[in-house]
Amino acid sequence: MSRFMLASSLALSLIACGGDDSDDEAFATFQACFDDHHAGEGFDVATAIKICCLDHPIGTADANVVCGDTQVACETFVDANVDDADATDGEITAACAGYLVDREK
């Protein structure tokens, strides 16, 4: 293996292992989680909402509980915790429907 390939391989290994983007990273607020996944990582609105509902502890709540157990609970929580300019009612409804399906898996 050439030195260049070895150095490239090592650099990629270090990048893959570092950072704060673990699947269970905690966020102080739902908005912070949403911003990280939507604006920071480029996920669409519905996917960013689902990721935050399913995968991350938010505030003092564990992962997969903050958005509630029902469509209404999820929509109410997300609507109250994501800026109006960031998500439409339709996007929130779709995200919560997907969240409930994925939550059961």
C-alpha positions in Angstrom: 0.0 0.0 0.0 1.4 3.4 -0.9 2.0 6.0 1.7 -0.8 8.2 0.1 -3.3 5.4 0.4 -2.3 4.6 3.9 -2.6 8.3 4.9 -5.9 8.6 3.2 -7.2 5.5 4.9 -6.1 6.7 8.3 -7.7 10.2 7.7 -11.0 8.6 6.8 -10.9 6.4 9.9 -10.4 9.4 12.1 -13.2 11.4 10.5 -15.6 8.4 10.8 -14.8 8.0 14.5 -14.9 11.6 15.6 -17.6 14.3 16.0 -20.7 14.7 18.0 -23.1 13.2 15.5 -23.9 9.9 17.3 -27.3 8.4 16.8 -28.2 9.1 20.4 -26.9 12.6 20.8 -28.9 14.6 23.3 -30.3 18.0 22.5 -31.5 20.7 24.9 -34.5 21.5 22.7 -36.5 19.9 19.9 -35.7 23.0 17.7 -32.0 22.4 18.2 -32.3 18.8 17.1 -34.5 19.8 14.1 -32.0 22.5 13.1 -29.1 20.1 13.3 -30.8 17.5 11.0 -32.7 19.8 8.7 -30.4 22.8 8.2 -27.1 21.2 9.2 -27.4 17.7 7.6 -29.9 18.6 4.8 -32.7 16.2 5.7 -36.2 17.3 4.5 -38.6 18.6 7.2 -40.5 15.4 7.8 -37.4 13.3 8.0 -35.7 15.7 10.4 -38.8 15.7 12.7 -39.0 11.9 12.6 -35.3 11.6 13.5 -35.7 13.9 16.4 -38.8 12.1 17.6 -37.3 8.7 17.4 -33.6 8.8 17.9 -32.6 11.6 20.3 -33.1 12.5 23.9 -34.6 16.0 24.1 -34.3 18.0 27.3 -34.9 15.5 30.1 -36.9 13.1 27.9 -35.5 9.9 26.6 -35.3 9.1 22.9 -38.6 7.9 21.3 -40.9 9.4 23.9 -40.8 13.2 23.5 -43.3 13.2 20.6 -45.9 11.2 22.4 -48.0 8.1 21.6 -50.6 9.5 19.3 -50.9 11.5 16.1 -52.5 14.4 18.0 -49.9 14.4 20.8 -47.1 14.4 18.2 -48.6 17.2 16.1 -49.2 19.3 19.2 -45.7 18.8 20.6 -43.9 19.4 17.2 -46.1 22.4 16.4 -45.3 24.0 19.8 -41.5 23.2 19.5 -40.6 24.0 15.9 -40.7 27.5 14.6 -43.7 28.1 12.4 -41.4 29.2 9.5 -39.6 25.9 9.6 -42.5 23.5 9.1 -46.0 23.7 7.7 -49.0 21.9 9.3 -49.0 19.4 6.4 -45.3 18.6 7.0 -45.9 18.1 10.7 -48.9 15.9 10.0 -46.9 13.7 7.6 -43.9 13.6 9.9 -46.0 12.5 12.8 -47.8 9.8 10.8 -44.4 8.4 9.7 -43.1 8.7 13.3 -45.9 6.5 14.6 -45.3 3.9 12.0 -41.5 3.8 12.5 -41.9 3.9 16.3 -43.7 0.5 16.2 -40.8 -1.1 14.3 
